[in-house]
Amino acid sequence: MVELLETERRVAESNALIERQRWLIEQLGHNGRDFTSEQIVFDSLLVSLSLYLQERHRLRSMERAKTADANAA
């Protein structure tokens, strides 16, 4: 359960970082500035979020299986 809570925290944190990075890229684009490096960071954040979401799904599935086993017993 602690792992799931930590993963939930990381998902939320990643979402916040992605929104901030998206805003930064937008601002740089409006100002005609190059945002290549910011786009690389953004893409990396998306990969991290995807991995956290996969982990969250795995942990939730494990929790559901444990609950089902406990209810069956």
C-alpha atoms as an extended CHARMM CRD file, in Angstrom:
* protein
*
        73  EXT
         1         1  MET       CA              0.0000000000        0.0000000000        0.0000000000  PROA      1               0.0000000000
         2         2  VAL       CA              2.8880000000        2.3560000000        0.7270000000  PROA      2               0.0000000000
         3         3  GLU       CA              4.2440000000        1.6970000000       -2.7640000000  PROA      3               0.0000000000
         4         4  LEU       CA              0.9030000000        2.5980000000       -4.2930000000  PROA      4               0.0000000000
         5         5  LEU       CA              0.7220000000        5.8460000000       -2.3270000000  PROA      5               0.0000000000
         6         6  GLU       CA              4.2620000000        6.7500000000       -3.4060000000  PROA      6               0.0000000000
         7         7  THR       CA              3.4020000000        5.9870000000       -7.0230000000  PROA      7               0.0000000000
         8         8  GLU       CA              0.2550000000        8.1200000000       -6.7660000000  PROA      8               0.0000000000
         9         9  ARG       CA              2.4010000000       10.9770000000       -5.4390000000  PROA      9               0.0000000000
        10        10  ARG       CA              4.8310000000       10.5980000000       -8.3230000000  PROA      10              0.0000000000
        11        11  VAL       CA              2.0080000000       10.5870000000      -10.8800000000  PROA      11              0.0000000000
        12        12  ALA       CA              0.6550000000       13.8340000000       -9.4440000000  PROA      12              0.0000000000
        13        13  GLU       CA              4.1200000000       15.3680000000       -9.2990000000  PROA      13              0.0000000000
        14        14  SER       CA              4.8400000000       14.3400000000      -12.8910000000  PROA      14              0.0000000000
        15        15  ASN       CA              1.5600000000       15.8420000000      -14.0760000000  PROA      15              0.0000000000
        16        16  ALA       CA              2.4470000000       19.1420000000      -12.4140000000  PROA      16              0.0000000000
        17        17  LEU       CA              5.9220000000       19.1540000000      -13.9660000000  PROA      17              0.0000000000
        18        18  ILE       CA              4.4830000000       18.3560000000      -17.3860000000  PROA      18              0.0000000000
        19        19  GLU       CA              2.0230000000       21.2360000000      -17.1530000000  PROA      19              0.0000000000
        20        20  ARG       CA              4.7930000000       23.6160000000      -16.1010000000  PROA      20              0.0000000000
        21        21  GLN       CA              7.0290000000       22.4440000000      -18.9470000000  PROA      21              0.0000000000
        22        22  ARG       CA              4.1520000000       22.7400000000      -21.4360000000  PROA      22              0.0000000000
        23        23  TRP       CA              3.6040000000       26.3160000000      -20.2840000000  PROA      23              0.0000000000
        24        24  LEU       CA              7.3270000000       27.1070000000      -20.6290000000  PROA      24              0.0000000000
        25        25  ILE       CA              7.4440000000       25.7200000000      -24.1760000000  PROA      25              0.0000000000
        26        26  GLU       CA              4.3560000000       27.7190000000      -25.0740000000  PROA      26              0.0000000000
        27        27  GLN       CA              5.8930000000       30.9220000000      -23.7210000000  PROA      27              0.0000000000
        28        28  LEU       CA              9.1620000000       30.3560000000      -25.5500000000  PROA      28              0.0000000000
        29        29  GLY       CA              7.2670000000       29.6260000000      -28.7660000000  PROA      29              0.0000000000
        30        30  HSD       CA              5.2310000000       32.8170000000      -28.4540000000  PROA      30              0.0000000000
        31        31  ASN       CA              8.4530000000       34.7620000000      -28.0400000000  PROA      31              0.0000000000
        32        32  GLY       CA             10.0180000000       33.1210000000      -31.0900000000  PROA      32              0.0000000000
        33        33  ARG       CA             12.7000000000       31.3910000000      -29.0510000000  PROA      33              0.0000000000
        34        34  ASP       CA             14.1520000000       27.9440000000      -29.6230000000  PROA      34              0.0000000000
        35        35  PHE       CA             12.6770000000       25.4120000000      -27.2040000000  PROA      35              0.0000000000
        36        36  THR       CA             14.4020000000       22.2460000000      -28.4100000000  PROA      36              0.0000000000
        37        37  SER       CA             15.9940000000       21.4290000000      -25.0600000000  PROA      37              0.0000000000
        38        38  GLU       CA             12.7400000000       22.1720000000      -23.2370000000  PROA      38              0.0000000000
        39        39  GLN       CA             10.9440000000       19.7940000000      -25.6150000000  PROA      39              0.0000000000
        40        40  ILE       CA             13.4630000000       17.0620000000      -24.7700000000  PROA      40              0.0000000000
        41        41  VAL       CA             12.7450000000       17.5590000000      -21.0680000000  PROA      41              0.0000000000
        42        42  PHE       CA              9.0200000000       17.5070000000      -21.7970000000  PROA      42              0.0000000000
        43        43  ASP       CA              9.3190000000       14.2480000000      -23.7170000000  PROA      43              0.0000000000
        44        44  SER       CA             11.3300000000       12.7170000000      -20.8630000000  PROA      44              0.0000000000
        45        45  LEU       CA              8.6690000000       13.7600000000      -18.3840000000  PROA      45              0.0000000000
        46        46  LEU       CA              6.0260000000       12.0670000000      -20.5310000000  PROA      46              0.0000000000
        47        47  VAL       CA              8.0490000000        8.8450000000      -20.5310000000  PROA      47              0.0000000000
        48        48  SER       CA              8.4070000000        9.0320000000      -16.7490000000  PROA      48              0.0000000000
        49        49  LEU       CA              4.6800000000        9.6080000000      -16.3470000000  PROA      49              0.0000000000
        50        50  SER       CA              3.9390000000        6.6310000000      -18.5610000000  PROA      50              0.0000000000
        51        51  LEU       CA              6.1600000000        4.4120000000      -16.4310000000  PROA      51              0.0000000000
        52        52  TYR       CA              4.5420000000        5.6490000000      -13.2100000000  PROA      52              0.0000000000
        53        53  LEU       CA              1.0960000000        5.0070000000      -14.6590000000  PROA      53              0.0000000000
        54        54  GLN       CA              2.1080000000        1.4750000000      -15.5950000000  PROA      54              0.0000000000
        55        55  GLU       CA              3.4350000000        0.9080000000      -12.0870000000  PROA      55              0.0000000000
        56        56  ARG       CA              0.2490000000        2.3260000000      -10.5730000000  PROA      56              0.0000000000
        57        57  HSD       CA             -1.8390000000       -0.0150000000      -12.7140000000  PROA      57              0.0000000000
        58        58  ARG       CA              0.2960000000       -2.9810000000      -11.6410000000  PROA      58              0.0000000000
        59        59  LEU       CA              0.0510000000       -2.0860000000       -7.9540000000  PROA      59              0.0000000000
        60        60  ARG       CA             -3.6950000000       -1.4770000000       -8.1280000000  PROA      60              0.0000000000
        61        61  SER       CA             -4.1360000000       -4.8520000000       -9.8210000000  PROA      61              0.0000000000
        62        62  MET       CA             -2.1610000000       -6.5090000000       -7.0460000000  PROA      62              0.0000000000
        63        63  GLU       CA             -4.2920000000       -4.7660000000       -4.4070000000  PROA      63              0.0000000000
        64        64  ARG       CA             -7.4950000000       -5.8880000000       -6.1150000000  PROA      64              0.0000000000
        65        65  ALA       CA             -6.1950000000       -9.4650000000       -6.2890000000  PROA      65              0.0000000000
        66        66  LYS       CA             -5.3210000000       -9.4140000000       -2.5820000000  PROA      66              0.0000000000
        67        67  THR       CA             -8.7670000000       -8.0750000000       -1.7380000000  PROA      67              0.0000000000
        68        68  ALA       CA            -10.4390000000      -10.7110000000       -3.8960000000  PROA      68              0.0000000000
        69        69  ASP       CA             -8.3510000000      -13.4590000000       -2.2480000000  PROA      69              0.0000000000
        70        70  ALA       CA             -9.2110000000      -12.1560000000        1.2260000000  PROA      70              0.0000000000
        71        71  ASN       CA            -12.9080000000      -12.0040000000        0.3830000000  PROA      71              0.0000000000
        72        72  ALA       CA            -12.8350000000      -15.5280000000       -1.0580000000  PROA      72              0.0000000000
        73        73  ALA       CA            -11.2700000000      -16.9570000000        2.0850000000  PROA      73              0.0000000000
